[in-house]
Amino acid sequence: MPTIKSSYLGNLRTESEHLQSGTKILTDAPVDNNGKGEAFSPTDLVASALGSCMVTIMGIIAARENISLEGLNWEVTKIMQANPRKIEEIKVDFTWEVPVNNSVFIQKLKNAAKTCPVALSLDPAIKQTLNFNF
């Protein structure tokens, strides 16, 4: 059974629906690639997926240890390369306002982030730069 159903809407825009939940995502080509930049680009979604996957796996680790990750935020920076046009690097900067004072747990979170399914699925040529500000 399919997971996602998508359609081309014209003008370099797509719509994808997550079939289980009905949630929809629009994509638009970025301004620097003939688009309007009015929505996530497909490569933006790849970069966003990396950060979200990392935090999801960190959340699983935290739940196992009954520790809250409240206040954890992250910013993602995607760097594109030309010829061929592709993602060169994804930077993820994590900030935790009130981190737990437990170095073993913090190391578990960092290891979890680095081994999330998206991180392991990306081509090794895509540099993953992680900054843990906690």
Contact map, one row per residue, 1 for C-alpha under 8 A:
11100000000000000000000000000000000000000000000000000000000000000000000000000000000000000000000000000000000000000000000000000000000000
11111000000000000010000000000000000000000000000000000000000000000000000000000000000000000000000000000000000000000000000000000000000000
11111000000000000111000000000000000000000000000000000000000000000000000000000000000000000000000000000000000000000000000000000000000000
01111100000000011110000000000000000000000000000000000000000000000000000000000000000000000000000000000000000000000000000000000000000000
01111110000000011110000000000000000000000000000000000000000000000000000000000000000000000000000000000000000000000000000000000000000000
00011111000001111000000000000000000000000000000000000000000000000000000000000000000000000000000000000000000000000000000000000000000000
00001111100001110000000000000000000000000000000000000000000000000000000000000000000000000000000000000000000000000000000000000000000000
00000111110111100000000000000000000000000000000000000000000000000000000000000000000000000000000000000000000000000000000000000000000000
00000011111111100000000000000000000000000000000000000000000000000000000000000000000000000000000000000000000000000000000000000000000000
00000001111111000000000000000000000000000000000000000000000000000000000000000000000000000000000000000000000000000000000000000000000000
00000000111110000000000000000000001000000000000000000000000000000000000000000000000000000000000000000000000000000000000000000000000000
00000001111111000000000000011000001000000000000000000000000000000000000000000000000000000000000000000000000000000000000000000000000000
00000001111111100000000001111000000000000000000000000000000000000000000000000000000000000000000000000000000000000000000000000000000000
00000111110111110000000001110000000000000000000000000000000000000000000000000000000000000000000000000000000000000000000000000000000000
00000111100011111000000111100000000000000000000000000000000000000000000000000000000000000000000000000000000000000000000000000000000000
00011110000001111100000111000000000000000000000000000000000000000000000000000000000000000000000000000000000000000000000000000000000000
00011100000000111110011110000000000000000000000000000000000000000000000000000000000000000000000000000000000000000000000000000000000000
00111000000000011111111100000000000000000000000000000000000000000000000000000000000000000000000000000000000000000000000000000000000000
01111000000000001111111000000000000000000000000000000000000000000000000000000000000000000000000000000000000000000000000000000000000000
00100000000000000111110000000000000000000000000000000000000000000000000000000000000000000000000000000000000000000000000000000000000000
00000000000000000111111000000000000000000000000000000000000000000000000000000000000000000000000000000000000000000000000000000000000000
00000000000000001111111100000000000000000000000000000000000000000000000000000000000000000000000000000000000000000000000000000000000000
00000000000000001110111110000000000000000000000000000000000000000000000000000000000000000000000000000000000000000000000000000000000000
00000000000000111100011111000000000000000000000000000000000000000000000000000000000000000000000000000000000000000000000000000000000000
00000000000000111000001111100000000000000000000000000000000000000000000000000000000000000000000000000000000000000000000000000000000000
00000000000011110000000111110000000000110000000000000000000000000000000000000000000000000000000000000000000000000000000000000000000000
00000000000011100000000011111000000000111100000000000000000000000000000000000000000000000000000000000000000000000000000000000000000000
00000000000111000000000001111100001111111100000000000000000000000000000000000000000000000000000000000000000000000000000000000000000000
00000000000110000000000000111110111110111100000000000000000000000000000000000000000000000000000000000000000000000000000000000000000000
00000000000000000000000000011111111111011000000000000000000000000000000000000000000000000000000000000000000000000000000000000000000000
00000000000000000000000000001111111110000000000000000000000000000000000000000000000000000000000000000000000000000000000000000000000000
00000000000000000000000000000111111000000000000000000000000000000000000000000000000000000000000000000000000000000000000000000000000000
00000000000000000000000000001111111000000000000000000000000000000000000000000000000000000000000000000000000000000000000000000000000000
00000000000000000000000000001111111100000000000000000000000000000000000000000000000000000000000000000000000000000000000000000000000000
00000000001100000000000000011111111110000000000000000000000000000000000000000000000000000000000000000000000000000000000000000000000000
00000000000000000000000000011110011111000000000000000000000000000000000000000000000000000000000000000000000000000000000000000000000000
00000000000000000000000000011110001111111000000000000000000000000000000000000000000000000000000000000000000000000000000000000000000000
00000000000000000000000000010100000111110000000000000000000000000000000000000000000000000000000000000000000000000000000000000000000000
00000000000000000000000001111000000011111000000000000000000000000000000000000000000000000000000000000000000000000000000000000000000000
00000000000000000000000001111100000011111111100000000000000000000000000000000000000000000000000000000000000000000000000000000000000000
00000000000000000000000000111100000010111111100000000000000000000000000000000000000000000000000000000000000000000000000000000000000000
00000000000000000000000000111000000000011111110000000000000000000000000000000000000000000000000000000000000000000000000000000000000000
00000000000000000000000000000000000000011111111000000000000000000000000000000000000000100000000000000000000000000000000000000000000000
00000000000000000000000000000000000000011111111100000000000000000000000000000100000000000000000000000000000000000000000000000000000000
00000000000000000000000000000000000000011111111110000000000000000000000000000000000000000000000000000000000000000000000000000000000000
00000000000000000000000000000000000000000111111111000000000000000000000000000000000000000000000000000000000000000000000000000000000000
00000000000000000000000000000000000000000011111111100000000000000000000000011100000000000100000000000000000000000000000000000000000000
00000000000000000000000000000000000000000001111111110000000000000000000000010000000000000000000000000000000000000000000000000000000000
00000000000000000000000000000000000000000000111111111000000000000000000000000000000000000000000000000000000000000000010000000000000000
00000000000000000000000000000000000000000000011111111100000000000000000000000000000000000000000000000000000000000000011000000000000000
00000000000000000000000000000000000000000000001111111110000000000000000001110000000000000001000000000000000000000000000000000000000000
00000000000000000000000000000000000000000000000111111111000000000000000000000000000000000000000000000000000000000000000000000000000000
00000000000000000000000000000000000000000000000011111111100000000000000000000000000000000000000000000000000000001001110000000000000000
00000000000000000000000000000000000000000000000001111111110000000000000000000000000000000000000000000000000000011111011000000000000000
00000000000000000000000000000000000000000000000000111111111000000000000000000000000000000000000000000000000000001000000000000000000000
00000000000000000000000000000000000000000000000000011111111100000000000000000000000000000000000000000000000000000000000000000000000000
00000000000000000000000000000000000000000000000000001111111110000000000000000000000000000000000000000000000000011001000000000000000000
00000000000000000000000000000000000000000000000000000111111111000000000000000000000000000000000000000000000011011000000000000000000000
00000000000000000000000000000000000000000000000000000011111111100000100000000000000000000000000000000000000000000000000000000000000000
00000000000000000000000000000000000000000000000000000001111111110000000000000000000000000000000000000000000000000000000000000000000000
00000000000000000000000000000000000000000000000000000000111111111000000000000000000000000000000000000000000110010000000000000000000000
00000000000000000000000000000000000000000000000000000000011111111111100000000000000000000000000000000000000010000000000000000000000000
00000000000000000000000000000000000000000000000000000000001111111111000000000000000000000000000000000000000000000000000000000000000000
00000000000000000000000000000000000000000000000000000000000111111110000000000000000000000000000000000000000000000000000000000000000000
00000000000000000000000000000000000000000000000000000000000011111110000000000000000000000000000000000000000000000000000000000000000000
00000000000000000000000000000000000000000000000000000000000001111111000000000000000000000000000000000000000000000000000000000000000000
00000000000000000000000000000000000000000000000000000000000001111111100000000000000000000000000000000000000000000000000000000000000000
00000000000000000000000000000000000000000000000000000000000001100111110000000000000000000000000000000000000000000000000000000000000000
00000000000000000000000000000000000000000000000000000000001001000011111100000000000000000000000100100000000000000000000000000000000000
00000000000000000000000000000000000000000000000000000000000000000001111100000000000000000000000000000000000000000000000000000000000000
00000000000000000000000000000000000000000000000000000000000000000000111110000000000000000000000111000000000000000000000000000000000000
00000000000000000000000000000000000000000000000000000000000000000000111111000000000000000000011110000000000000000000000000000000000000
00000000000000000000000000000000000000000000000000000000000000000000001111100000000000000000011100000000000000000000000000000000000000
00000000000000000000000000000000000000000000000000100000000000000000000111110000000000000001111000000000000000000000000000000000000000
00000000000000000000000000000000000000000000000000100000000000000000000011111000000000000001110000000000000000000000000000000000000000
00000000000000000000000000000000000000000000001100100000000000000000000001111100000000000111100000000000000000000000000000000000000000
00000000000000000000000000000000000000000000001000000000000000000000000000111110000000000111000000000000000000000000000000000000000000
00000000000000000000000000000000000000000001001000000000000000000000000000011111000000111110000000000000000000000000000000000000000000
00000000000000000000000000000000000000000000000000000000000000000000000000001111100000111100000000000000000000000000000000000000000000
00000000000000000000000000000000000000000000000000000000000000000000000000000111110011111000000000000000000000000000000000000000000000
00000000000000000000000000000000000000000000000000000000000000000000000000000011111111110000000000000000000000000000000000000000000000
00000000000000000000000000000000000000000000000000000000000000000000000000000001111111000000000000000000000000000000000000000000000000
00000000000000000000000000000000000000000000000000000000000000000000000000000000111110000000000000000000000000000000000000000000000000
00000000000000000000000000000000000000000000000000000000000000000000000000000000111111000000000000000000000000000000000000000000000000
00000000000000000000000000000000000000000000000000000000000000000000000000000001111111100000000000000000000000000000000000000000000000
00000000000000000000000000000000000000000000000000000000000000000000000000000001110111110000000000000000000000000000000000000000000000
00000000000000000000000000000000000000000010000000000000000000000000000000000111100011111100000000000000000000000000000000000100000000
00000000000000000000000000000000000000000000000000000000000000000000000000000111100001111100000000000000000000000000000000001110000000
00000000000000000000000000000000000000000000000000000000000000000000000000000111000000111110000000000000000000000000000000000111100000
00000000000000000000000000000000000000000000001000000000000000000000000000011110000000111111000000000000000000000000000000000111100000
00000000000000000000000000000000000000000000000000000000000000000000000000011100000000001111100000000000000000000000000000000001111000
00000000000000000000000000000000000000000000000000100000000000000000000001111000000000000111110000000000000000000000000000000001111000
00000000000000000000000000000000000000000000000000000000000000000000000001110000000000000011111000000000000000000000000000000000011110
00000000000000000000000000000000000000000000000000000000000000000000000111100000000000000001111100000000000000000000000000000000011111
00000000000000000000000000000000000000000000000000000000000000000000000111000000000000000000111110000000000000000000000000000000000111
00000000000000000000000000000000000000000000000000000000000000000000101110000000000000000000011111100000000000000000000000000000000011
00000000000000000000000000000000000000000000000000000000000000000000001100000000000000000000001111100000000000000000000000000000000001
00000000000000000000000000000000000000000000000000000000000000000000001000000000000000000000000111110000000000000000000000000000000000
00000000000000000000000000000000000000000000000000000000000000000000100000000000000000000000000111111000000000000000000000000000000001
00000000000000000000000000000000000000000000000000000000000000000000000000000000000000000000000001111100110000000000000000000000000000
00000000000000000000000000000000000000000000000000000000000000000000000000000000000000000000000000111110000000000000000000000000000000
00000000000000000000000000000000000000000000000000000000000000000000000000000000000000000000000000011111110000000000000000000000000000
00000000000000000000000000000000000000000000000000000000000000000000000000000000000000000000000000001111111000000000000000000000000000
00000000000000000000000000000000000000000000000000000000000000000000000000000000000000000000000000000111111100000000000000000000000000
00000000000000000000000000000000000000000000000000000000000000000000000000000000000000000000000000010111111110000000000000000000000000
00000000000000000000000000000000000000000000000000000000000000000000000000000000000000000000000000010111111111000000000000000000000000
00000000000000000000000000000000000000000000000000000000000000000000000000000000000000000000000000000011111111100000000000000000000000
00000000000000000000000000000000000000000000000000000000000010000000000000000000000000000000000000000001111111110000000000000000000000
00000000000000000000000000000000000000000000000000000000010011000000000000000000000000000000000000000000111111111000000000000000000000
00000000000000000000000000000000000000000000000000000000010000000000000000000000000000000000000000000000011111111100000000000000000100
00000000000000000000000000000000000000000000000000000000000000000000000000000000000000000000000000000000001111111110000000000000000000
00000000000000000000000000000000000000000000000000000100110010000000000000000000000000000000000000000000000111111111000000000000000000
00000000000000000000000000000000000000000000000000001110110000000000000000000000000000000000000000000000000011111111001000000000000000
00000000000000000000000000000000000000000000000000000100000000000000000000000000000000000000000000000000000001111111001100000000000000
00000000000000000000000000000000000000000000000000000100000000000000000000000000000000000000000000000000000000111111101100000000000000
00000000000000000000000000000000000000000000000000001100100000000000000000000000000000000000000000000000000000011111111100000000000000
00000000000000000000000000000000000000000000000000001000000000000000000000000000000000000000000000000000000000000011111110000000000000
00000000000000000000000000000000000000000000000011001100000000000000000000000000000000000000000000000000000000000001111111000000000000
00000000000000000000000000000000000000000000000001000100000000000000000000000000000000000000000000000000000000001111111111000001000000
00000000000000000000000000000000000000000000000000000000000000000000000000000000000000000000000000000000000000000111111111000000000000
00000000000000000000000000000000000000000000000000000000000000000000000000000000000000000000000000000000000000000000111111100000000000
00000000000000000000000000000000000000000000000000000000000000000000000000000000000000000000000000000000000000000000011111110100000000
00000000000000000000000000000000000000000000000000000000000000000000000000000000000000000000000000000000000000000000000011111100000000
00000000000000000000000000000000000000000000000000000000000000000000000000000000000000000000000000000000000000000000000001111110000000
00000000000000000000000000000000000000000000000000000000000000000000000000000000000000010000000000000000000000000000000000111110000000
00000000000000000000000000000000000000000000000000000000000000000000000000000000000000111100000000000000000000000000000001111111000000
00000000000000000000000000000000000000000000000000000000000000000000000000000000000000011100000000000000000000000000000000011111100000
00000000000000000000000000000000000000000000000000000000000000000000000000000000000000001111000000000000000000000000001000000111110000
00000000000000000000000000000000000000000000000000000000000000000000000000000000000000001111000000000000000000000000000000000011111000
00000000000000000000000000000000000000000000000000000000000000000000000000000000000000000011110000000000000000000000000000000001111100
00000000000000000000000000000000000000000000000000000000000000000000000000000000000000000011110000000000000000000000000000000000111110
00000000000000000000000000000000000000000000000000000000000000000000000000000000000000000000111000000000000001000000000000000000011111
00000000000000000000000000000000000000000000000000000000000000000000000000000000000000000000111100000000000000000000000000000000001111
00000000000000000000000000000000000000000000000000000000000000000000000000000000000000000000011110100000000000000000000000000000000111
